């Protein structure tokens, strides 16, 4: 098992992992998410303060997480997915640690994460890592939750 930054050849495997999870576990939420970033991850997460991490096991991508600049002070945590057969083994937590470290090193003050209420494991993990819920939007049948992690505390 190895956490590393995305490389161009990972694209098809990353897209397959994420779309298979979305289609299997969250079929009714698909309308809430655009998947255009998966067409060209290098471009979508290629900004100076963006990144995309994968966990590789053998020749498989088993987990993903992306960071996208939202504002000068806020980064967006995106595409946090772990292969269902590899869950509850700490991979998501390791990825979150890596993204938080990247955000601190990049000078962000906070990290934002949006998810639907159906993604209970992602919500649980974010809360364990210190994220707090800031917003809950009703989209008629499901909710979008916005969580924030403060990366630097004022002294």
N, C-alpha and C positions, 0 to 999 in steps of 0.2 A: 504494500500500500504506500502510495506516494502522493503528497500534495504538491502541485506545481501550477505554474501559470499555463493558461491555454496556449496551444500552438495550432497553427493553421490546419493540420491534418486531423485535429480533434473534432472539427465541425460536425460531420455526419453523426458521430457517436454521441456528441452532446445533444444535438437536436433530437435524435432518436430517444435518448433517455428522458429528456424533458417532456416531449410530446406524448410519449407512451404513458408517463405518469399522469399528465394532465387529462388525457383521454380516458384512462382507466379509473382514476380516483376522483377527478373533478370535472366530469363531462358537462355539467350545467354551468360551470364557472368560466368556461372557455371564452365566452363573450366579454368577460372582464379583462382578458389579457390579450395583448397583441403579441404575435410571435415573430414580428419582422426582425427583431434583434438577432434571432437565431439563424437568419439567412446569411449574415456576415458578422460573426462575433468579433473578428479582428477589427472591423470598422466600428461596430456598435460600442465596443468596450476599448477602443484604441486611443482615447483621449489621454492627455498627460497625467490626469488624476483618476483614470479609470483602470480597472483590471478585471480579469476573469480567471478564477481558479477552478481546477478540476482535481479530483482524487482518482488516481489510476490504480487498478489492480490487475496485474497481468497486462492484457491488451484491451481491457475494458475500462470505460469511464463509468465510475459508480457514484459519483457525487459532483455537484457543481455549485458555484456561488459567484456572482458578479458584483462589481462596484461601479457605479456610474455617478459622475459629478452632477449634482442637482443645482447647487449654488456654491459660491466660494466657501461657505461654511458647512454645507450639508452634502453628504454622500448618500446615494440610494443603494440599499442592499437588494439585489435582484437575483432571481433564478436559483434560489436555494432548494436544491433537489438531491435526494439520496435514493438510490436504487432500493425498492421495497425489500429485497432479500438481504440488504446490508444495513438496515435501520437498527437503531438501538445499540449501536456498537461504538458510538462516539465520533463518527465521521462528520456529522453535522456540526457538532461542537468544535471539532478541530478546524473545520472550514470557517466557522464564525470567528474563532480566535485569529485565524490568518487574515480575514477581511478587516477585523477591528485593528489589528496591528498595521496593516496597509493604510487604513484611514488615518490613524494617528501619525504615521510617518509622512503622510501626504498633507498634513496640516488641517484636516477637517475638524470641526468642533462637535459635530453630531452625525449620527448615522441613522437614517430613516428606513423603515421596512414596512411595506404595505402587503397585506394578505387578506384572503377571505376567511370568514369564520370557520369554514370547513377544513382549513389547513391547521388542524389542532396541534400537530407535532411541531410545526414551525413556530406557532405562537408560544407553545410550552418552552421550546428551546430559547427563543428570544427573551422570554421573561427570566429564564435561568441565567442568561448572560447580562441581565440588568436593564433590558429595554422596558420602557413603560408606555402604556397605551395613551395616545394623545387625541385620537379621533376615531369615530366609528360612523361610517356612511351607509345608509340603507339604500340598496340598489334594487329594491323590490324582489324579495325572495332570498336574498343573501346580503351579508354585510362585508364591507371593506374596512379593515382595521389598519390604522397607521400607528406604528410603534417608533419610538425615538430612544436612542442610546446616546447619552452625553459622553463625549470622548475626553473632554478636558473639563475639569472643575475649576471654577473661579476661586482664586485665593484671596 
